[in-house]
């Protein structure tokens, strides 16, 4: 069940998830606050929102300060905003130059392909580095555009990375790689899982918090 809740400072979308164990609050890229929860009591939900209001406003302010890339003019790569004149822009610039008509949909396709190719080149190097350290090796790795996740690990030890991770900083990418490798050993988010991640990524908590503000 999905409902739009009224709030004087920000829009809230309430998703009732009776099978879910916990309540999760996320900020979408358009500034909408999404609450996914097994709780159906509206008064209790309002209490949760009041308790988290300062945090929500802080996340919204951080998002507003994050400079947006302009399609066809700038792009993020390894956490840095680049123009089309930069060296790393060459394959993207060439792909755009081959377009017969410069439409947003076609430009976005060029960006998506650029990030997927960059991901397929860069991520395996980081997986190899951390796999040797952690003693955890995936059976297969794939890359694709994902709407809500930076990465995933299934029961067959197959890792999937959101190609958009190439927009993130090196530190954030390393955290995501360590996080997914840790799932090979622990298919959950238990305390022992988080300790394993923390062992190989000392800034895990702060990086995880920053990723919550940067929805895919």
GIPERA-V216446 format. One record per pair of residues at least 12 apart in sequence whose ideal C-beta (glycine too) atoms are under 6 Angstrom apart, sorted by the first residue. I is the first residue (numbers start at 1). GAP is how many residues later the second one is. Records with the same first field share a line. If there is no record, write none. Layout:
# GIPERA-V216446
I: GAP ; GAP
This chain:
# GIPERA-V216446
1: 15
2: 13
10: 23
11: 21
12: 21
13: 19 ; 21
14: 21
15: 21
17: 19 ; 21
18: 20
20: 18
23: 14
24: 12
25: 27
27: 32
28: 187
29: 186
31: 29
33: 23
59: 154
62: 151
71: 36
72: 35
76: 91
78: 92
79: 89 ; 90
92: 22
95: 15
96: 14
112: 33
115: 48 ; 49 ; 51
116: 27 ; 47
118: 48
119: 24 ; 44 ; 47
120: 23
123: 38
126: 51
127: 50
130: 47 ; 48 ; 51
134: 47 ; 66
136: 45 ; 48 ; 49
138: 19 ; 21
139: 18 ; 19
140: 18
141: 18
142: 18
143: 18 ; 20
145: 18
146: 16 ; 70
150: 12 ; 15 ; 26
151: 25 ; 29
153: 27 ; 30
157: 27
159: 21
162: 54
164: 52
172: 35
175: 26 ; 29 ; 32
178: 19 ; 22 ; 23
179: 18
182: 14 ; 15
